[in-house]
Amino acid sequence: MAEPASSNDTRTRPRDAALGSGPGRVLLTVYIIFAVAAGARAGVQIALKFSEAPLAYLLSAVAATVYLAATVGLAIGGTKGRLIALTSCSIEMVGVLVVGTLSIGDKAAFPDQTVWSDYGSGYGYIPLILPMIGLYWLWRNRPRS
Amino acid sequence: MNGPLSVATIVVALALAVWYLLRAALNRPPARFDLLAVAGLGALVAVLVIVAVVGLFDGSKPADTATFSGYLITTIAFAPTGFVLARMEPTRWGSLILGVACLTLPVLVLRLQQIASVVTGG
């Protein structure tokens, strides 16, 4: 089944369209940006000043890995890709809520910023919104029999 | 890093972002002009990054050189990534990808300026 060259309405989106096409490709773009942003930050933090705040820097690395996994999941699509994307979006959702709450409640444990600190306020709260959009997108394109 | 070149990059990127978002809202895929424009922006960014790299070697290094370099690499890769992804998506969503990329670039340039303003004594 060929996908129409330009579908202006998601209702006309074929059921078997790839996860990472159409609006999914926009989502993929944002995930690439965050994978790189979080990854670069974690890399610099761990390489240069790991002993200052090991917990925060490890969290940065975890966040980066999760964004990277979501990117890969959306990119490869299919059953396996869906599962990877679903898992990483769920971890993200939980991560941003837990770390966001902890970083506000217990400043001492988080002396340095991570992507998820203060619910991602340093990144325009996009880390909070992104997993919601991701989960919605996966739900919307769930396999139906 | 605070020269007219950065200002020009930010202004061009924001103007293009408005244009791309408008195109996406009107349900238009990226046209040839749109792709050429993002390539042009990429060239402008490349010049900016080269100037910044040259600046690294003439004494006034930012205190956080590693972070600065990381941002430089991310910044120069940005427009080409948007270009490739937008070409893969010849729908309104391709225009939105370009819009998102052009909205993020000014943030990167501002961050670069911020990091560059903290210098170690040359």
Interface residues (C-beta under 8 A of the other chain):
Chain A: A5 S6 S7 N8 S21 G22 P23 R25 V26 L28 T29 V30 I32 I33 V36 A37 A40 R41 G43 V44 A47 L48
Chain B: N27 P29 A66 T67 G70 Y71 I73 T74 A77 T81 G82 L85 M88 E89 P90 T91 R92 W93 G94 L96 I97 V100 A101 T104
